[in-house]
Amino acid sequence: MDYLNDNTPLKPTKVFDNVYCIGSVSVVAWVINTSDGLILIDSMWDDRDAKLIEEGIKGFGLDPKNLKYIILSHGHGDHYGGAKYLREKYGAKVVLTKTDENLMYNLNTGANSPRSPKTKVNIY
C-alpha cells in the first residue's frame, strides 16, 4: 500500500517510436503521438500529476497544446484525476465508458477520494 501513495516521479521514457510513459512510482500515464495529435491514456491522481504529464510531454519535444484525447481506462481516481485540468487547459476530449463515469461520480472513497478531481466526459 505504500506504493499507492508514492508520488516520486519516474524518468519519462520513450517506449516505442511514438509511445511515451510518464508517471510516478504509484501510477503512470501513456502518451501516443499521432499525425492527428496527442492521445493520453490515463491521467494519474490529480492536478499536480497533470502538470507532471505536461512537463513530460514538453520534455519529449512535444507540445501539450496538441493533446486531442484523454482515454481513461476506468473510473478510479488514480486514472482520471488529472483529466479535468488537462481537458480545461487544452480542450482535449475525455473518453470513458458510462459505467466507469458512474463509478467516478458516485464512489468517493478509496481510489476515488477528494484528491482526484472528477471530470466531464465527452465521448463514451
Summary of the structure (lengths in Angstrom):
residues: 124
radius of gyration: 13.4
end to end distance: 31.4
largest distance: 39.1
contacts: 395
relative contact order: 0.16
helix: 35%
strand: 24%
